[in-house]
Amino acid sequence: GCGQAAIGTVEIENYGRLMESARKEAALFFAGWWPSAGDAHDGIFVKEHALALRALMPVVVLHLTLEKTRLGLLKCRWRETEEDGIVVLRGAIETPVRKFGMHDMLVRWAYKSALFSLSGRFKFKLAHVHVRTAITEQVPKLALGHGWPVVVTEHSSFYHRGIGLWDKRRQEASVSHVSKWFAQRNIAAVLPVSRDLGRILQTRFGVAPHLITVIPNVAAPVFQPMH
């Protein structure tokens, strides 16, 4: 019995090593924005970052949306495509309930299901958030369970423009919320796409200077002169 058990253990270990060697190390993007058939410009800068990195290693992108429905059952589906050599999973959650913490719980649950579907093909060492949104805000908590550090590339003008459209009370609440989010210990680097955005993140939202490295965007071919 002991001999058979030992052989079984060795076989299982060998199988595990074989499966591990078959998995490709890949970059993992949690994209708040990503181009769609309806809007090729939305998130095009995020895609340009993915294309640049794809020259070095496989890139996997998760783009998730959540829609509140009046009635009906909870639905969550993922659709995988390949876009210019990038593996893209587009997810959609439909739910009649978003309050009482349901929104955040459903987002983490959906991300976990996508990662499980990828686990046989890819291995990841960090989580890369592109654009903090109500959905991608859940990534640091998710990454803790995997032991991944989190890198945040921020493209949004919200921090120095959009927030200015709100009243003072809402601005103060948002600054407090966002500052706490960026202060999470497993956020290892923050990559704003301009020096001005980096300055705002540091001075108004309390992002530590040593975490910030500016990596500018590049103009994508989709932007062309008007004739």
Disulfide bonds with the S-S distance in Angstrom:
none
